[in-house]
Amino acid sequence: MNSKERVLARINSQPVDRIPNLNILMFFAAKEIGVSYSEYCQNYRKLAQGNIVCMQKYGIDAVSTISDPMRECADMGMNVVFPTDEVPHESELLIKEKSDLLKVKPVAVENGRRMTDRIKGTELLKREVGNDFAVIGWVEGCFAMSADLRGVNNFLMDIYEDREFVVDLLEICLEQATLFAKAQIAAGADIIGVGDAIASVAGPNAYQDLALQYEERLLKVIKDAGGMTKLHICGNITPFLEQLPVQYCDIIDIDWMVPLDKAGELYGDITCLNGNYDPVSVLLQGSVRMVKDSVKRCVKEGGAKHTSSGGCEVPKFTPPCNLMAVYEALKEIQ
């Protein structure tokens, strides 16, 4: 059973030879191949190289184009800066005033430099791994993209002060995410990850009222286009854990502060719950024994379709022996 077969079998509730390892690699992958994070984010060849090296070395079961949340926003007109070894971020907001929304339009993927870079990365990864490994593409969720364009604080205030404006912004973001997701599927992505981190900050009321319906619409578009789906909401989603759009999710990432046993009781037989040992206290700071024990605990709590990962990205300075311990622990589980 190769890695792609293993991931697809787990998604489809079929037997696997071992539980898939779907750890998220960004800064760690750049460090592994000796490039700055700025180069990793802007050069699809380096991103692909980093993924392939880590896949081969650490027993990761998928390659991924994830890097930063600013691809769509940059191509929509936002000024983005690329610090040498930090996450790319805006130098100024694209929607500083609500009237600025009139100037913001979705951009064709082929006309966007940063989205096109991810498409090229997807194509390269597909050529390199073929059908041996699943290729995971990524888009910003509508809530997350809106907060990127408008600013987190502004967007959170807008939710409660001007629903009409927020809906107009979310519709633009949904159209942009739809275009980008479909282009990645056409380029060879098997799975599309939807990152909607700000949803955990906005809270359960905003999630149920707004975020959920836009996640559902985007995830459905991805599935209708032939892709599988992976929902990633950083942070503590426990207050709205029971509201997740599980019917549209093949994989749901569960961050470390969420009780995995509770998520497992709710969804463990329905979808792949991916997670959720603490990336810092376990992967970065823990011992090999702690890593192995945490991996095995999560397998017990995550349900019949569990896939293994830290709650979020593998930290840059994670000891290589600790990341290798994840793979070793999964091989030890009968």
Buried (B, 14 or more C-beta within 10 A) or exposed (E): EBBBBBBBBBBEEEEBEBBBBBBBBBBBBBBBBEBBBBBBBBBBEBBBBBBBBBBEEBBBBBBBBBBBBBBBBBBBBBEBEBEEBEBBBBEEBBBEEBEBBEEBEBBEBEEBEBBBBBBBBBBBBBEBBEEEBBBBBBBBBBBBBBBBBBBBEBBBEBBEEEEEBBEBBBBBBBBBBBBBBBBBBBBBBBBBBBBBBBBBBBBBEBBEEBBBBBBBBBBBBBBEBEBBBBBBBBBBBBEBBEEBBBEBBBBBBBBBBBBBBBBBEBBBEBBBBBBBBBBBEBBBBBEBEBBBBBBBBBBEBBBEBBBBBBBBBBBBEBBEEBBBBBBBBBEEEE
